[in-house]
Amino acid sequence: MRISDNSLETLLGRANLVTPEQLASLKDEAARSKRPLLDIVYEQKAVDEKTLVQAFAEDSGIPYTDIDARSIPTDVLQRIPERVARQYMAVLFKIDDDGVHHLAMEDPDDVQAVNFIQKEIGTNSRIYIATRDNILAALDMYRGDVDKELNEVIEVQRVDENTEKDQLVSEKDIAEDSPIAQTVNLLLEYAIRSHASDIHIEPREEYVQVRYRVDGILKEVNRLPRNVLGALVSRIKILSNLKIDERRVPQDGRFKTIVGGRKYALRVSTLPIADGEKVVMRILDESSEATSLDHLGYWGKALTDISREIHDPDGIVLMTGPTGSGKSTSLFSILSELNTPSVNISTIEDPVEYKIKGVNQTQTNAKAGMTFVNGLRALLRQDPNIIMVGEIRDGETANLAIQAALTGHMVFSTLHTNNAATTLPRLLDMGIEPFLIASTIRAVVGQRLIRRLHVETRQSYVPSPEEKAELLQMFHIQEGENFKIIHELEKQALAAGLGEGLPLSTDEHGIKNLWRADKEANTDDVHEGYRGRLGIYEVLYNSSSIQKLIMARATSDDIQQQAVREGMVTMQLDGFIKALRGETTIEEVLRVTRE
């Protein structure tokens, strides 16, 4: 969207998107830096692109659209040549039976672009405005079937079965225009389109297995000829600036790529195994914006408690859970919310996963002596307001974090424990005095990630009496007064926007219906009826009663029971409520919360 500073100023004020004070500050920065006001608005996250484009659409009378890129028929998309579509950031996404062409553009006020495109498609068209990211995602569909392209490239590389399994690698094999380089590019593109978080390239005796982790679940996507292993690993090592000729020890590296107009960082790890070198690549979307806590799945008392505690001037907030439970994402959202020009935020991480503008992020380096302990000591001399330590692994790090909190700093960190309540005794085991824990810990968050049901294919069903009884036993729910609490929590969840548009699945007497996944629903972005993930959480607020239990060295069970009496919703119960609201399934909740 292109818009002059004056028009944007008018729009921001008319739509009440910023306060007069914010607008004045934005204008001052634009004038000082001699940059467009729109750039400053996006840079300072005063208004997100979608909200601003929607406001512009309403103000100008141009309809707004949010294109589902995968639903565009290929013949419709290609009515406009890719070169023209990319030049003018325009996508033809639908043609009606009566011949009306529906055209989405980033800048529908560009008369020259509209005239040029209408020479291609005719003047019987309806023009919409869409966000730049949405247009780029649709333009990416010109690539067609990436999986088919990958299979075609693989077939070229197949050799006679009698050929040596691992060929010697030449420079020609791994050059920029080689089939191997094309294979790596296609594997990356297909993984990103599939919303994978990790790519596993694993040598087997007769082939190379390629698996993607999608929504936390590993799935095989391809088998490559065994003879390409050496060249494939070497190509990835070149991209990651690793040693090609070193195959006996693990190596770690990193590189960046752009797919569909978005920047991605690939964190690469190689490991020698019995059948060769295994490669795992973690995909990090560097273009992604922080998601608000409510969109991550926080609601009700959990959202109220965590939102209050992160704004304290000092103290410690801890995120707990196993690897891959979303702790870093929660911290990314919290730090982004707290990130203003008036505070100094410094972090020590291993590794830096999410880059946050305006935050001083340091990566650990054991070889250089930059450990969490040494890094935290250095940060304390950097005049910070807020400190984030990637993980508390030992008593020394824990002690430093507590000393930082006692001297007026707000500290965020993570810890590997099963739930929120076991964190406090774990700190005791690290040698931290009870009075220090009680006086510095503000809140502890326990969390897991569950797969989210695909809205269009989820199925409602009425559970049998036996299934209802089994569920009540699994989730420790009693009939009568206890179930009225469940019903009330579901109503609160509905009011918070969970399962918006769906009727309640409970009444005061019991469960009326549940939700299940359509296992047959499988596309590039829908897997066995699920698409995407959300968190389930428990937020343990360190109340005065909890502090007394800590001072008395109470067990985690005692702390948990007291927190529940004070209104804490456990992770498992949070998941149960989200299953009732059609956000996930009971099976998913049990899968991630069973200990």
Residue, then its C-alpha position, 0 to 999 in steps of 0.5 A: m500500500r502506497i499512501s502519502d504522509n498527509s493521507l496517512e496522518t488523516l487516516l490514523g486520526r480518523a480511524n482512531l488507530v493511534t493517540p494524538e501523542q503517538l501520532a506526534s511522536l511518529k511524525d517527529e521520527a519521520a521528519r528526523s530520519k527523512r523517511p516516509l511516515l508509513d515506514i515509521v508506523y510499521e517499524q515502531k509497530a504502532v499499527d500492524e499492516k492488516t489493520l492499517v490496510q483494512a482501515f484504508a479500505e473502509d476509508s477509500g471504499i475499496p473492498y478489502t480481501d484476504i486471499d486463500a492462496r491455495s484455493i486459487p485455480t491455476d488457470v485463473l492465476q496464470r491469466i496474468p503472467e507471473r512477471v506482470a503480477r510480481q511487477y505490479m503486486a497483483v493477483l487474479f484470484k477468482i473468475d465468476d460464471d458471468g465473467v467478472h474477474h476478481l483482482a487483488m492488489e497491494d496498491p489499487d490506486d496505481v492507475q497505470a498498473v490497473n490499466f496495464i493489467q486490464k489489457e491482459i484480463g479485460t475491463n470486466s473486473r472488480i478490484y480489491i486491496a490486500t496486504r503485501d504478505n498476502i499478495l506475496a503468498a499468492l504469487d508464490m503459487y506460480r511455482g506450482d507443485v513443488d513436490k512434483e518438481l522435487n520428484e522430477v529432480i530426484e529421478v534425474q539423480r537415480v543411478d544403477e543399483n550396482t553403482e557405489k552407494d556413496q559417490l565421491v563429491s566433485e565441485k560440479d556436483i554441488a555448484e549453484d546450478s547443479p541438481i543437488a543444489q536444486t534438490v536442497n532449494l526444493l526441500l527448503e521450499y516444500a518444508i516452508r510451504s508445509h509449515a514445517s519447523d524442522i527438516h531431518i535428512e537421515p541416511r539409511e542403508e538403502y536410501v536417504q530419508v527426508r522427514y519434516r516436523v509439522d505441528g510437532i509430529l514427524k512425517e516422512v515426505n520423501r526418499l532420495p537415492r542413497n548415492v546423493l547423500g555426500a553431495l547433499v550434505s556437502r551442499i548444505k555445509i557450504l550454505s552453512n559455512l561448515k567444513i565439508d571434509e570433516r565428517r567425524v564430529p558434529q557441526d553447527g551452522r546457520f544460513k538464510t533464504i527467502v521464500g515467498g518474499r519472507k526471510y527464513a533462517l536455517r539453523v543447521s546441525t550435522l551428526p555422524i551416525a552409523d549410516g553416514e551424516k545426519v542433518v537437521m535444519r530448524i526453520l526460523d521465520e525472521s519475517s514473523e511478528a510477535t503474536s500477542l499472548d491471547h493469540l498464543g492461547y492465554w485466556g481468563k485468569a492465566l492471561t490476567d495474571i501473566s499480563r500483570e506480572i510481566h509489567d512488574p519493575d523487578g522480580i522473576v517470571l519463569m517459563t517451564g516445559p520440555t523442549g519444543s513446548g513453546k517457551s521461547t515463543s512466549l518469551f518472544s511475545i512478552l519481550s516484544e510487548l515490553n519493548t519500548p524506547s524507554v527500557n533497555i532489554s538485554t538477553i543471553e540466549d543459546p542460540v538466538e532464535y527470534k531477532i527483536k528490533g531494539v533488543n540487545q541479544t547475545q548468544t552463548n559461546a562456550k569456546a570463548g567462555m561466554t556461558f549463561v553465567n558469564g553472559l549474565r554477569a556482563l549484562l548486569r554491567q550494561d544498565p538493563n531494565i529487563i533481562m532474559v536468560g535463555e535457560i537456568r541450568d544450575g544453581e550459579t545461574a539461578n543465584l545470579a538471576i535472583q540477585a538481579a531481581l533483588t537489585g531492581h531488574m525484571v528477569f525472564s528465563t526458562l526451566h525444564t520441569n514438568n509443570a509450574a508447581t515443581t519449579l519451586p522445589r527444583l530451585l530449592d534443589m539448586g541450593i537457593e534459599p526459600f526466602l529468596i525464592a518466595s521474595t523474587i519469583r512473581a509467576v511461573v508458567g507451565q506450558r505445552l503445544i497442541r495441534r489445532l483442529h482445522v476449522e473447515t473439517r473438524q467434526s462434532y459428535v456426541p460421546s457415549p455415556e461410557e466415554k463421558a464417564e471415562l473423560l470425567q475420571m481422566f480429568h479428575i472432574q466430579e459430577g454436580e458442583n464440580f461440573k458447574i465450574i467446567h461449564e462456567l470456564e467454558k463460558q469464559a473461554l467463549a467470551a475470550g474468543l475461543g471457538e468463536g461462533l460455536p455453541l457451548s459443548t456443556d451445560e450445568h449437568g455434563i458434556k453435550n458434544l465433543w470434537r474430532a479431527d477428520k483423519e482423511a483431511n490431508t493437504d500441504d497445510v492440513h495434516e490429519g485434520y489439524r492445522g497449526r498449533l496453540g498452547i495450553y498453559e497454567v500460570l502459577y501466581n506467587s501469592s502470599s499463601i504460596q510464599k508461605l508454602i515455599m518458606a515451609r519447603a512444601t512439596s510441589d503437590d501442596i503448592q499445586q493444590q493451593a494454586v488450584r484453590e486460588g483459581m489456577v487452571t491447570m494445563q490439562l484442564d486448560g486443554f480440556i476447555k479448549a477441546l470443548r471449544g473445538e480448538t483441539t481434541i481430547e486425544e491431543v490434550l492427553r498426548v502432550t500432558r501425560e507424564 
